[in-house]
Amino acid sequence: MFRVAAEHSAWQGRRISVAIAEVEGPTGHRHEREIVHHPGAVGIVPIHDDGTITLVRQYRAALDADVWEIPAGLRDVDGEPAELTAGRELAEQVGLRAERLEHLLTFHNSPGFCDESVVIYVASGLREVPDDRQGAEEEHMVVARMPLDDALAMVDDGRITDAKSVIALLALDRRGRLRG
C-alpha cells in the first residue's frame, strides 16, 4: 500500500501551491513526488428549454489563445458547496440562474501530479439575470448559444479542446443516448 508519509511546501501562489511529498511504497522504500494542490473547480452545461446550450470563448494565458469552454469557475470560497459555486459562477459569467442543477460527474484532471477535482453540473430551468463578470478575460469573453450537436462537432473537429468541456459534453451526449 502506498501512502504520503510527509509533505512540505515548495511554492505558494494565489490559487495553487506546490508541495514535495515523501511517498512510502509497499516495500517501505520512500521516494519524492511533486504535487500541485488546487482548490478544485466546477463546470456547468446550461441547457435551455429549446435544447440549446451556452458556451463561452475566453482567452487563456497558459495557451495564449481563446478557448471554447462550458461556463466554469474555481472553488475558491472556503466551505462553499460545489452546487452553490456552480450557481454563482453561472450567474456571474453568463447571466443565467438555474431552477435545477443536476450533478453530471466529477473527475480529476491530472491525478499523476495534481489533486484538482472538477464537479460538472447540468443546469436547466434557466432564466436571465444580470451577469457580474470578474477579471479581464471574463469581461471580454464571448457567450454563445448553440445546439448540443454543434458543440459536439466542435469537440470532434478540435475547436473544443478544454478537458472539462470535452468530458462534460461527451458525458451529456452519452447520458441522452442511454436514456433515449
Stockholm file with secondary structure:
# STOCKHOLM 1.0

chainA/1-180         MFRVAAEHSAWQGRRISVAIAEVEGPTGHRHEREIVHHPGAVGIVPIHDDGTITLVRQYRAALDADVWEIPAGLRDVDGEPAELTAGRELAEQVGLRAERLEHLLTFHNSPGFCDESVVIYVASGLREVPDDRQGAEEEHMVVARMPLDDALAMVDDGRITDAKSVIALLALDRRGRLRG
#=GR chainA/1-180 SS CCEEEEEEEEEECSSCEEEEEEEECTTSCEEEEEEEECCCEEEEEEBCTTSEEEEEEEEETTTTEEEEECCEEECCSTTCCHHHHHHHHHHHHHCEEEEEEEEEEEEESCTTTBCCEEEEEEEEEEEECCCCCCSHHHHTCEEEEEEHHHHHHHHHTTSCCCHHHHHHHHHHHHHHHHHC
#=GC SS_cons         CCEEEEEEEEEECSSCEEEEEEEECTTSCEEEEEEEECCCEEEEEEBCTTSEEEEEEEEETTTTEEEEECCEEECCSTTCCHHHHHHHHHHHHHCEEEEEEEEEEEEESCTTTBCCEEEEEEEEEEEECCCCCCSHHHHTCEEEEEEHHHHHHHHHTTSCCCHHHHHHHHHHHHHHHHHC
//
